[in-house]
Amino acid sequence: MEYIAKLTKLKGKELSFESLEDINVERLKTVFGTSDNVEGLITFKDKRALSDRQRKLYRALLNNIYEWSGEPTDFLHEWFKEEYFLDKGEKISTANHSTNSKSDMNELLDIVIDFIFEWNVPFKKGYELLPKNESWYLYQCCKHRKCAICGKKSDIHHEEGLVGMGNNRGAYNHLDSKFISLCREHHVIRHTMTWKEFEELYKVQPIKLDDKTLIRLNLMSVKQVREIKENENGTTTD
């Protein structure tokens, strides 16, 4: 269930929002059993107009897909716009007069990059334009095990460097950890320098992964995630 709201107060970790639409409380109770203590995901939207850099990246990625598939870029453009509409329930325009925001365009790019990773489409020049310092891109690299630096097949690198060095992988709480997807070559390079040096050189940074992604990548099991959350909430399961 998604609702649009405006941030009205921010103090440390305490946030207050004013909903811009009516919330169906009864549906909340039906889905969650209560309207109290419901967890949600907060997304801050960048309402600035989409940029020429985003358009340039979008066109480059469509050209990559065209060279791989043979489908005309006009067809691909309309197809991805339809995918966006089916996912978001609203239309998007990349034209110069577009009223869509940078966040909207990032969501469209997310769909395109997801397609490219899923089908192993060669990046070529489009890869050089990817915003490697943005979390949505870094997430896709982890999700599809693609190197965040070169796009090659990769493994998930644990920021703290603890896993695989005498630690129990199954017992480690990855919900509090940060990750980055690196191929073997860049993984080796990473260990020749500090994290700060590595981040400054390649303009990338590790990110946290949600529980569903950790499970999907076999970094944690459903049981491990459930037990950690139950311990945090002070509950137990028979």
C-alpha positions as a LaTeX table, in Angstrom:
\begin{tabular}{lrrr}
\hline
Residue & $x$ (\AA) & $y$ (\AA) & $z$ (\AA) \\
\hline
Met1 & 0.00 & 0.00 & 0.00 \\
Glu2 & 1.46 & 3.34 & $-1.04$ \\
Tyr3 & 0.41 & 6.85 & $-0.02$ \\
Ile4 & 1.83 & 10.25 & $-0.91$ \\
Ala5 & 2.70 & 12.50 & 2.03 \\
Lys6 & 4.56 & 15.72 & 2.81 \\
Leu7 & 7.33 & 15.86 & 5.41 \\
Thr8 & 6.33 & 18.33 & 8.13 \\
Lys9 & 8.91 & 17.67 & 10.85 \\
Leu10 & 12.37 & 16.14 & 11.03 \\
Lys11 & 14.30 & 15.74 & 14.28 \\
Gly12 & 16.97 & 13.07 & 14.33 \\
Lys13 & 15.22 & 9.79 & 13.56 \\
Glu14 & 11.78 & 11.20 & 14.36 \\
Leu15 & 9.80 & 12.19 & 11.27 \\
Ser16 & 6.27 & 13.54 & 10.92 \\
Phe17 & 4.28 & 13.45 & 7.70 \\
Glu18 & 1.01 & 14.92 & 6.49 \\
Ser19 & $-0.78$ & 12.59 & 4.08 \\
Leu20 & $-1.85$ & 14.23 & 0.82 \\
Glu21 & $-4.57$ & 11.63 & 0.29 \\
Asp22 & $-7.10$ & 9.78 & 2.43 \\
Ile23 & $-5.74$ & 6.69 & 4.17 \\
Asn24 & $-7.98$ & 3.65 & 4.28 \\
Val25 & $-7.57$ & 2.72 & 7.95 \\
Glu26 & $-9.89$ & $-0.28$ & 7.69 \\
Arg27 & $-7.77$ & $-1.71$ & 4.90 \\
Leu28 & $-4.68$ & $-1.25$ & 7.04 \\
Lys29 & $-6.34$ & $-3.22$ & 9.83 \\
Thr30 & $-7.39$ & $-5.93$ & 7.37 \\
Val31 & $-3.90$ & $-6.31$ & 5.91 \\
Phe32 & $-1.81$ & $-5.84$ & 9.07 \\
Gly33 & $-4.30$ & $-6.72$ & 11.79 \\
Thr34 & $-3.91$ & $-3.24$ & 13.30 \\
Ser35 & $-3.35$ & 0.35 & 12.27 \\
Asp36 & $-0.57$ & 0.73 & 14.88 \\
Asn37 & 3.12 & $-0.12$ & 14.47 \\
Val38 & 2.86 & $-0.54$ & 10.69 \\
Glu39 & 6.26 & $-0.41$ & 9.01 \\
Gly40 & 6.77 & 1.36 & 5.69 \\
Leu41 & 9.39 & 2.52 & 3.20 \\
Ile42 & 10.07 & 6.26 & 2.88 \\
Thr43 & 11.10 & 7.60 & $-0.53$ \\
Phe44 & 12.12 & 11.25 & $-0.90$ \\
Lys45 & 11.30 & 12.44 & $-4.43$ \\
Asp46 & 13.49 & 14.90 & $-6.28$ \\
Lys47 & 10.93 & 17.22 & $-7.85$ \\
Arg48 & 13.45 & 19.09 & $-9.97$ \\
Ala49 & 12.87 & 18.77 & $-13.71$ \\
Leu50 & 14.54 & 15.78 & $-15.34$ \\
Ser51 & 17.98 & 16.65 & $-16.66$ \\
Asp52 & 19.68 & 16.52 & $-20.06$ \\
Arg53 & 22.20 & 14.12 & $-18.51$ \\
Gln54 & 19.38 & 11.71 & $-17.71$ \\
Arg55 & 18.04 & 12.02 & $-21.26$ \\
Lys56 & 21.52 & 11.37 & $-22.67$ \\
Leu57 & 21.90 & 8.26 & $-20.50$ \\
Tyr58 & 18.44 & 7.03 & $-21.48$ \\
Arg59 & 19.16 & 7.42 & $-25.21$ \\
Ala60 & 22.54 & 5.67 & $-24.84$ \\
Leu61 & 20.96 & 2.72 & $-23.05$ \\
Leu62 & 18.22 & 2.42 & $-25.69$ \\
Asn63 & 20.94 & 2.38 & $-28.36$ \\
Asn64 & 22.71 & $-0.41$ & $-26.46$ \\
Ile65 & 19.51 & $-2.45$ & $-26.44$ \\
Tyr66 & 18.91 & $-1.69$ & $-30.15$ \\
Glu67 & 22.40 & $-2.93$ & $-31.10$ \\
Trp68 & 21.78 & $-6.08$ & $-29.05$ \\
Ser69 & 18.20 & $-6.82$ & $-30.10$ \\
Gly70 & 17.66 & $-5.07$ & $-33.44$ \\
Glu71 & 14.46 & $-3.45$ & $-32.16$ \\
Pro72 & 14.18 & 0.25 & $-33.21$ \\
Thr73 & 14.77 & 2.77 & $-30.44$ \\
Asp74 & 11.34 & 4.36 & $-31.08$ \\
Phe75 & 9.70 & 1.01 & $-30.35$ \\
Leu76 & 11.87 & 0.48 & $-27.26$ \\
His77 & 11.04 & 3.98 & $-26.01$ \\
Glu78 & 7.29 & 3.35 & $-26.22$ \\
Trp79 & 7.67 & $-0.12$ & $-24.68$ \\
Phe80 & 9.57 & 1.15 & $-21.64$ \\
Lys81 & 7.12 & 4.03 & $-21.20$ \\
Glu82 & 4.31 & 1.46 & $-21.13$ \\
Glu83 & 6.23 & $-0.58$ & $-18.55$ \\
Tyr84 & 6.54 & 2.56 & $-16.46$ \\
Phe85 & 2.81 & 3.21 & $-16.76$ \\
Leu86 & 1.95 & $-0.36$ & $-15.73$ \\
Asp87 & 4.29 & $-0.09$ & $-12.73$ \\
Lys88 & 3.50 & 3.46 & $-11.55$ \\
Gly89 & $-0.03$ & 3.98 & $-12.85$ \\
Glu90 & 0.92 & 7.23 & $-14.57$ \\
Lys91 & 2.50 & 8.33 & $-17.84$ \\
Ile92 & 5.99 & 9.71 & $-18.30$ \\
Ser93 & 7.52 & 11.97 & $-20.95$ \\
Thr94 & 11.21 & 12.52 & $-21.69$ \\
Ala95 & 10.59 & 15.47 & $-24.02$ \\
Asn96 & 12.10 & 18.90 & $-23.41$ \\
His97 & 8.75 & 20.25 & $-22.20$ \\
Ser98 & 8.19 & 17.30 & $-19.84$ \\
Thr99 & 6.72 & 18.05 & $-16.43$ \\
Asn100 & 8.18 & 14.85 & $-14.97$ \\
Ser101 & 10.81 & 15.08 & $-12.22$ \\
Lys102 & 14.33 & 13.74 & $-11.83$ \\
Ser103 & 12.94 & 11.05 & $-9.52$ \\
Asp104 & 10.42 & 10.02 & $-12.18$ \\
Met105 & 13.18 & 9.74 & $-14.77$ \\
Asn106 & 15.34 & 7.72 & $-12.40$ \\
Glu107 & 12.47 & 5.26 & $-12.01$ \\
Leu108 & 12.23 & 4.92 & $-15.80$ \\
Leu109 & 15.99 & 4.43 & $-16.00$ \\
Asp110 & 15.68 & 1.84 & $-13.25$ \\
Ile111 & 13.30 & $-0.19$ & $-15.43$ \\
Val112 & 15.67 & 0.04 & $-18.41$ \\
Ile113 & 18.77 & $-0.89$ & $-16.38$ \\
Asp114 & 16.90 & $-3.77$ & $-14.76$ \\
Phe115 & 16.11 & $-5.06$ & $-18.27$ \\
Ile116 & 19.75 & $-4.66$ & $-19.35$ \\
Phe117 & 21.09 & $-6.52$ & $-16.34$ \\
Glu118 & 18.43 & $-9.23$ & $-16.53$ \\
Trp119 & 19.14 & $-9.99$ & $-20.21$ \\
Asn120 & 22.91 & $-9.35$ & $-20.12$ \\
Val121 & 22.73 & $-6.58$ & $-22.71$ \\
Pro122 & 26.23 & $-5.18$ & $-23.45$ \\
Phe123 & 26.54 & $-1.70$ & $-21.96$ \\
Lys124 & 29.16 & $-0.22$ & $-24.29$ \\
Lys125 & 29.04 & 3.60 & $-24.16$ \\
Gly126 & 25.88 & 3.66 & $-22.04$ \\
Tyr127 & 27.78 & 2.15 & $-19.12$ \\
Glu128 & 30.20 & 5.07 & $-19.01$ \\
Leu129 & 27.25 & 7.42 & $-18.42$ \\
Leu130 & 25.70 & 5.47 & $-15.57$ \\
Pro131 & 25.47 & 7.44 & $-12.29$ \\
Lys132 & 27.65 & 5.05 & $-10.29$ \\
Asn133 & 27.31 & 7.10 & $-7.10$ \\
Glu134 & 23.50 & 6.71 & $-6.95$ \\
Ser135 & 22.03 & 4.05 & $-4.69$ \\
Trp136 & 19.46 & 2.78 & $-7.19$ \\
Tyr137 & 22.22 & 1.93 & $-9.66$ \\
Leu138 & 24.39 & 0.30 & $-6.98$ \\
Tyr139 & 21.35 & $-1.71$ & $-5.84$ \\
Gln140 & 20.81 & $-3.05$ & $-9.38$ \\
Cys141 & 24.47 & $-4.10$ & $-9.54$ \\
Cys142 & 24.07 & $-6.11$ & $-6.33$ \\
Lys143 & 20.70 & $-7.50$ & $-7.38$ \\
His144 & 22.06 & $-8.83$ & $-10.68$ \\
Arg145 & 25.64 & $-9.48$ & $-9.53$ \\
Lys146 & 27.22 & $-7.03$ & $-11.98$ \\
Cys147 & 30.40 & $-5.14$ & $-11.14$ \\
Ala148 & 29.55 & $-1.57$ & $-10.17$ \\
Ile149 & 32.72 & $-0.40$ & $-11.90$ \\
Cys150 & 32.95 & $-2.35$ & $-15.17$ \\
Gly151 & 29.66 & $-4.30$ & $-15.52$ \\
Lys152 & 31.28 & $-7.75$ & $-15.59$ \\
Lys153 & 29.90 & $-10.74$ & $-13.69$ \\
Ser154 & 30.69 & $-10.24$ & $-10.02$ \\
Asp155 & 30.27 & $-11.25$ & $-6.40$ \\
Ile156 & 28.84 & $-9.25$ & $-3.50$ \\
His157 & 31.59 & $-7.63$ & $-1.47$ \\
His158 & 30.98 & $-7.06$ & 2.23 \\
Glu159 & 32.12 & $-3.57$ & 3.25 \\
Glu160 & 33.48 & $-4.49$ & 6.68 \\
Gly161 & 35.47 & $-7.38$ & 5.25 \\
Leu162 & 34.39 & $-9.63$ & 8.11 \\
Val163 & 32.64 & $-12.45$ & 6.27 \\
Gly164 & 34.98 & $-15.16$ & 5.05 \\
Met165 & 37.68 & $-14.20$ & 7.56 \\
Gly166 & 36.93 & $-16.54$ & 10.43 \\
Asn167 & 33.37 & $-15.36$ & 10.95 \\
Asn168 & 30.18 & $-17.36$ & 10.83 \\
Arg169 & 28.40 & $-16.24$ & 7.64 \\
Gly170 & 25.10 & $-17.71$ & 8.82 \\
Ala171 & 25.18 & $-15.91$ & 12.17 \\
Tyr172 & 26.23 & $-12.50$ & 10.88 \\
Asn173 & 23.54 & $-9.81$ & 10.81 \\
His174 & 23.73 & $-8.49$ & 7.25 \\
Leu175 & 20.80 & $-6.13$ & 7.83 \\
Asp176 & 23.27 & $-3.71$ & 9.45 \\
Ser177 & 25.97 & $-4.16$ & 6.81 \\
Lys178 & 26.81 & $-2.42$ & 3.55 \\
Phe179 & 27.67 & $-4.11$ & 0.27 \\
Ile180 & 29.01 & $-3.44$ & $-3.19$ \\
Ser181 & 29.12 & $-5.71$ & $-6.22$ \\
Leu182 & 32.65 & $-6.16$ & $-7.62$ \\
Cys183 & 34.22 & $-8.44$ & $-10.22$ \\
Arg184 & 37.33 & $-10.40$ & $-9.22$ \\
Glu185 & 39.70 & $-7.82$ & $-10.72$ \\
His186 & 38.19 & $-4.86$ & $-8.88$ \\
His187 & 37.75 & $-6.93$ & $-5.73$ \\
Val188 & 41.52 & $-7.53$ & $-5.71$ \\
Ile189 & 42.16 & $-3.84$ & $-6.35$ \\
Arg190 & 39.86 & $-2.97$ & $-3.45$ \\
His191 & 42.12 & $-4.85$ & $-1.04$ \\
Thr192 & 45.18 & $-2.89$ & $-2.12$ \\
Met193 & 43.80 & 0.35 & $-0.69$ \\
Thr194 & 41.48 & 1.77 & 1.95 \\
Trp195 & 37.74 & 2.12 & 1.39 \\
Lys196 & 38.08 & 5.89 & 1.20 \\
Glu197 & 40.77 & 5.65 & $-1.49$ \\
Phe198 & 38.71 & 3.10 & $-3.43$ \\
Glu199 & 35.52 & 5.18 & $-3.29$ \\
Glu200 & 37.34 & 8.34 & $-4.39$ \\
Leu201 & 39.06 & 6.54 & $-7.29$ \\
Tyr202 & 35.97 & 4.84 & $-8.74$ \\
Lys203 & 33.21 & 7.16 & $-7.45$ \\
Val204 & 31.24 & 4.26 & $-5.94$ \\
Gln205 & 30.17 & 3.46 & $-2.40$ \\
Pro206 & 28.68 & 0.47 & $-0.56$ \\
Ile207 & 24.97 & 0.43 & 0.25 \\
Lys208 & 22.64 & $-1.37$ & 2.62 \\
Leu209 & 20.36 & $-4.06$ & 1.17 \\
Asp210 & 16.83 & $-4.75$ & 2.34 \\
Asp211 & 15.87 & $-8.14$ & 3.76 \\
Lys212 & 14.18 & $-9.33$ & 0.53 \\
Thr213 & 17.31 & $-8.64$ & $-1.50$ \\
Leu214 & 19.55 & $-10.33$ & 1.08 \\
Ile215 & 17.34 & $-13.41$ & 0.89 \\
Arg216 & 17.23 & $-13.31$ & $-2.93$ \\
Leu217 & 21.04 & $-13.17$ & $-3.07$ \\
Asn218 & 21.35 & $-16.02$ & $-0.53$ \\
Leu219 & 23.22 & $-13.74$ & 1.87 \\
Met220 & 20.65 & $-14.49$ & 4.56 \\
Ser221 & 17.85 & $-17.00$ & 4.96 \\
Val222 & 14.20 & $-16.21$ & 5.68 \\
Lys223 & 14.67 & $-17.81$ & 9.10 \\
Gln224 & 17.69 & $-15.63$ & 9.95 \\
Val225 & 15.89 & $-12.43$ & 8.98 \\
Arg226 & 12.82 & $-13.39$ & 11.00 \\
Glu227 & 14.84 & $-14.29$ & 14.10 \\
Ile228 & 16.79 & $-11.00$ & 13.99 \\
Lys229 & 13.62 & $-8.94$ & 13.65 \\
Glu230 & 11.94 & $-10.88$ & 16.44 \\
Asn231 & 14.91 & $-10.31$ & 18.75 \\
Glu232 & 14.83 & $-6.58$ & 17.95 \\
Asn233 & 11.11 & $-6.46$ & 18.74 \\
Gly234 & 11.48 & $-8.58$ & 21.87 \\
Thr235 & 9.32 & $-11.38$ & 20.53 \\
Thr236 & 9.94 & $-15.08$ & 20.07 \\
Thr237 & 8.58 & $-17.77$ & 17.77 \\
Asp238 & 7.91 & $-21.34$ & 18.85 \\
\hline
\end{tabular}
